[in-house]
């Protein structure tokens, strides 16, 4: 799609990803990568004693799944991209923990698509990460991407 075609979708729900399991192995790998070894994430026995009843994914792990979920979604893609960069996030809220073994998927709503200068577009999406079988999502955020076409 052209950037203008994508911009015409402002206000619309524009995509849903496939489900992906948040495995304990993925949680442990994230703990290794970040140095965040808090027991609630990596110690299955100790985590059983908490109100969660087991280990949970790091909130930032859930947030960092956005690129993977986007790649495995039907979110409209801008044609002719030379480069895309993360520009930042607004209003990120971790609403519900993702328990190890649960599946998550993303939902995207187009909030803004603005041409900042010729060939440079700033896109803002509301992204909701759903947890399979749960009433409340894991997180909701506004995420901005800068596209160069």
N, C-alpha and C positions, 0 to 999 in steps of 0.2 A: 504494500500500500504506500501511497505517497504520504508525506507528512501532513498534507492538507486533508487527505482522506481519514487519517488517524485523528486529526483535530476535529473532524466532524462528529466524532464519537464521544466528545466531552459530555459527561453526565450519564453515560451508559455503562452497564456491566459489560465488560469486553472479553472476559476469559476465565477459564477454570483449568486447573492443572490436573494431571493424573495424581492418584494417591501414592504416597511413599511412606514406608515404615520407618519410624524413628527407633532404630535398633540400639541395644546396649553397646554394641561394637562401635556404632557411629558416635554415641555419647562419649565413650571412652577415648576415641580418637580425637574428639574435640577437646576433651580435658587435657590430653597430651599436647595438642597444638597450642592451647592457650595457657596452660599451667593452672587451670581452675579445677582442682581435684576435690572440691567440697563433697563430703560424703553423700549428700542427697543425690548427687549425679553418678557416683562411681562405686559406692559401697552398698551392694544390694541388701546385705543382711541388716546393716544399720538403718538403711532407708525404709525397711519394712516397719520400723518402729515409729515412723512419722505419720502425720495425717494423710500423706499421699499413698502410703502402703507399699512403696517401692521407689525405685530411682526415677528421676525425671530429667528431661533434657534441659540443658542450659537455655535460658531465654535467648541469649545471643546465638546459640546454635540454631534455634528455630528461625530467628531473623535471618541468619546467614543461608538458610535454605532457599531464600527467594530466587536467586539466580537459577538454581537447579529446577525449582518448581516452574519458573518462567519458561525455561528451555523445554519443559515437558508439558506445555499448555497450548491452548488455542488463542493466546493473546495476539492481537494483530501486530505484525512486524513492519517496520518502516523499510521500504526498499532503498537500496543504494547507500547504505550506511558505510561511511569510511571508518568511523570510530564511534563507540558509545562509552560513556563513563558515568559511574555513579556520581550524583551531585549532592545527595544528602537525604536525610529523612526528617520528617516532621511528625509530631504527635504519636510516636511509637508507644504503644501500651501493651504490656504483657498481661493478659487477662486470665489465662488458665494454663496451668502447667501441662506439658506433654509428657505423659508417662511412657517409660520405655516399653516398646512393643506396639504402641499406638500408631495409627496411620494419620498423616496430615495431607492436606491439599490447599492450594491457594485459589483465591478469587480476586479478580482485578476489576476496579471501576476507574474509568478515565475521568480525572478531575480537571486536567489542564494540558494543553499542548500549544506552546507559544514559540513563535520564531523570534529568537533573541537578536539575531543578525542574519544576513543571508547565509543559508546553509547550516545554521546552528539552531537546533530546536530543543526546548526544555519541556520534558513531559513529567507530569505529576500523576501518580496513580494511588488510589486507596487500595491497599492490599490487606486482605483478611485471610489468616491461616486458620482453617477449620480443622478440628480434631474429630475423626470419625466416631460417631456414636455419642458425642457430647453436645450439650446445648450451647455452651459458651465457647467462642473461638480461643485459640492459643494467643493470638495477637492481632492487632489492627494497627496499621501505620500508613502514613503518606510517604511515598518514596519518589524521589526525583531522579531522572536520568537525563543526561545531555547527549543529544545525537548530532553528529556532524555528517552531513550528506553532500 
